[in-house]
Amino acid sequence: MGKITVYHGSNVEVAHPRILQNGFYKDFGYGFYCTSLERQAKRWALTRKGESVVNKYVYVENEHVNIRDFHEMSDEWLDFVVE
């Protein structure tokens, strides 16, 4: 199994991420949003009040988790986002 580094931008350190039961204002609803781009996480952190914190995690792939990976914005990506 592979490992990937992901980042989460926030105004606090998040040592143990968990999915909260609010957040309808997010693009994809509930979730804990991460990116493989540290620069993008820094931008997310700057949108929050207070300190800017970029949390870093190593994700170990799990064959039981269904993941859609889009390497670029495409018609397929847009169809997924709209749905």
C-alpha positions as a Markdown table, in Angstrom:
| # | Residue | x | y | z |
|---|---|---|---|---|
| 1 | Met | 0.0 | 0.0 | 0.0 |
| 2 | Gly | 1.2 | 3.5 | -0.8 |
| 3 | Lys | 1.5 | 6.6 | 1.4 |
| 4 | Ile | 0.7 | 10.2 | 0.4 |
| 5 | Thr | 1.3 | 13.4 | 2.3 |
| 6 | Val | -1.8 | 15.7 | 2.6 |
| 7 | Tyr | -2.3 | 19.1 | 4.2 |
| 8 | His | -5.2 | 20.8 | 5.9 |
| 9 | Gly | -5.3 | 24.6 | 6.3 |
| 10 | Ser | -6.9 | 25.9 | 9.5 |
| 11 | Asn | -6.5 | 28.4 | 12.4 |
| 12 | Val | -5.7 | 25.6 | 14.9 |
| 13 | Glu | -3.6 | 22.5 | 15.0 |
| 14 | Val | -5.6 | 19.4 | 14.3 |
| 15 | Ala | -3.7 | 16.4 | 15.7 |
| 16 | His | -6.5 | 13.9 | 15.2 |
| 17 | Pro | -8.9 | 14.8 | 12.3 |
| 18 | Arg | -12.6 | 13.9 | 12.6 |
| 19 | Ile | -15.6 | 14.6 | 10.4 |
| 20 | Leu | -17.9 | 17.1 | 12.0 |
| 21 | Gln | -21.7 | 17.1 | 11.6 |
| 22 | Asn | -21.9 | 20.5 | 10.1 |
| 23 | Gly | -20.6 | 22.3 | 7.0 |
| 24 | Phe | -23.3 | 22.4 | 4.4 |
| 25 | Tyr | -21.5 | 25.6 | 3.1 |
| 26 | Lys | -18.6 | 23.5 | 1.8 |
| 27 | Asp | -18.4 | 22.4 | -1.8 |
| 28 | Phe | -18.9 | 18.7 | -1.0 |
| 29 | Gly | -20.8 | 18.9 | 2.3 |
| 30 | Tyr | -19.5 | 17.2 | 5.4 |
| 31 | Gly | -15.9 | 16.1 | 5.5 |
| 32 | Phe | -12.4 | 17.0 | 6.5 |
| 33 | Tyr | -10.9 | 18.7 | 3.6 |
| 34 | Cys | -7.2 | 18.1 | 2.6 |
| 35 | Thr | -5.0 | 18.7 | -0.4 |
| 36 | Ser | -1.8 | 17.3 | -1.6 |
| 37 | Leu | -0.6 | 20.9 | -2.3 |
| 38 | Glu | 0.9 | 22.6 | 0.8 |
| 39 | Arg | 0.5 | 26.0 | -1.0 |
| 40 | Gln | -3.2 | 25.5 | -1.3 |
| 41 | Ala | -3.5 | 24.5 | 2.4 |
| 42 | Lys | -1.7 | 27.8 | 3.3 |
| 43 | Arg | -4.3 | 29.7 | 1.3 |
| 44 | Trp | -7.1 | 27.9 | 3.1 |
| 45 | Ala | -5.5 | 28.7 | 6.4 |
| 46 | Leu | -5.3 | 32.4 | 5.6 |
| 47 | Thr | -9.1 | 32.5 | 5.1 |
| 48 | Arg | -9.7 | 31.7 | 8.8 |
| 49 | Lys | -9.6 | 34.2 | 11.7 |
| 50 | Gly | -6.6 | 34.0 | 14.0 |
| 51 | Glu | -3.4 | 32.1 | 13.4 |
| 52 | Ser | -2.7 | 30.3 | 10.1 |
| 53 | Val | -1.8 | 26.7 | 10.6 |
| 54 | Val | -1.0 | 24.1 | 8.0 |
| 55 | Asn | -1.5 | 20.6 | 9.4 |
| 56 | Lys | 0.4 | 17.8 | 7.7 |
| 57 | Tyr | -0.6 | 14.1 | 7.6 |
| 58 | Val | 0.6 | 10.9 | 6.0 |
| 59 | Tyr | -2.3 | 9.0 | 4.6 |
| 60 | Val | -1.7 | 5.2 | 4.1 |
| 61 | Glu | -3.9 | 4.0 | 1.3 |
| 62 | Asn | -6.7 | 1.6 | 2.3 |
| 63 | Glu | -8.1 | -0.8 | -0.3 |
| 64 | His | -11.5 | -0.6 | 1.5 |
| 65 | Val | -11.9 | 3.1 | 0.9 |
| 66 | Asn | -13.3 | 4.3 | -2.4 |
| 67 | Ile | -11.3 | 7.2 | -3.7 |
| 68 | Arg | -11.8 | 9.3 | -6.9 |
| 69 | Asp | -8.6 | 11.0 | -7.9 |
| 70 | Phe | -8.7 | 13.7 | -10.5 |
| 71 | His | -5.3 | 14.9 | -11.7 |
| 72 | Glu | -6.7 | 17.9 | -13.5 |
| 73 | Met | -9.9 | 19.8 | -14.0 |
| 74 | Ser | -11.8 | 18.0 | -16.8 |
| 75 | Asp | -15.3 | 17.4 | -17.9 |
| 76 | Glu | -15.3 | 14.2 | -15.8 |
| 77 | Trp | -14.2 | 16.2 | -12.7 |
| 78 | Leu | -16.8 | 18.9 | -13.4 |
| 79 | Asp | -19.6 | 16.3 | -13.8 |
| 80 | Phe | -18.5 | 14.8 | -10.4 |
| 81 | Val | -18.5 | 18.2 | -8.7 |
| 82 | Val | -21.9 | 19.2 | -10.1 |
| 83 | Glu | -23.5 | 15.9 | -9.1 |
